[in-house]
């Protein structure tokens, strides 16, 4: 089974909470991109970077664990 197929199989079993974490991570990535420009928001850069990285790691681990469960 290929890596992408494994990820797609894992994503088929997402719960509502998994989608919430995914959307939160994507929102944080958008905010990180937006914060890169205005100076007054740069104080929050590390907070949003942390939210993005935590949600990214969670989604990767959750997707791979769900894919393993299907095998």
C-alpha positions in Angstrom: 0.0 0.0 0.0 1.4 3.4 -1.0 1.9 6.2 1.5 -0.8 8.4 0.0 -3.3 5.6 0.0 -2.4 4.9 3.6 -3.1 8.5 4.5 -6.4 8.6 2.6 -7.6 5.4 4.4 -6.7 7.0 7.7 -8.5 10.2 6.8 -11.7 8.3 6.0 -12.0 7.5 9.7 -11.7 11.0 11.1 -14.0 12.1 13.9 -15.5 15.5 14.3 -12.7 16.3 16.8 -10.1 15.3 14.2 -11.6 17.7 11.7 -11.7 20.4 14.3 -8.0 20.0 14.9 -7.3 20.0 11.2 -9.3 23.2 10.6 -7.7 24.9 13.7 -4.3 24.0 12.3 -5.2 25.4 8.9 -6.6 28.6 10.5 -3.4 29.0 12.5 -1.3 28.6 9.3 -3.4 31.4 7.7 -2.9 33.6 10.7 0.8 32.9 10.7 1.0 34.0 7.1 -1.0 37.2 7.9 1.0 38.0 11.0 4.2 37.9 9.0 3.4 41.4 7.7 1.9 43.7 10.3 4.3 44.6 13.1 1.8 44.9 16.0 0.7 41.3 15.5 4.1 39.8 15.5 4.0 39.4 19.3 1.6 36.6 18.8 3.6 34.8 16.1 5.1 32.2 18.5 1.6 31.4 19.9 0.1 30.7 16.5 3.2 28.8 15.3 2.8 26.5 18.4 -0.9 25.9 17.7 0.0 25.1 14.1 2.8 22.7 14.9 0.8 20.9 17.6 -2.2 20.4 15.4 0.0 19.3 12.5 1.7 16.7 14.6 -1.6 15.5 16.0 -3.2 15.1 12.5 -0.2 13.2 11.2 -0.1 10.8 14.1 -3.9 10.4 14.1 -4.0 9.7 10.4 -1.2 7.2 10.5 -2.7 5.4 13.5 -6.1 5.2 11.8 -4.5 3.8 8.7 -2.7 1.2 10.8 -6.0 0.2 12.4 -7.5 -0.5 9.0 -4.8 -2.9 7.9 
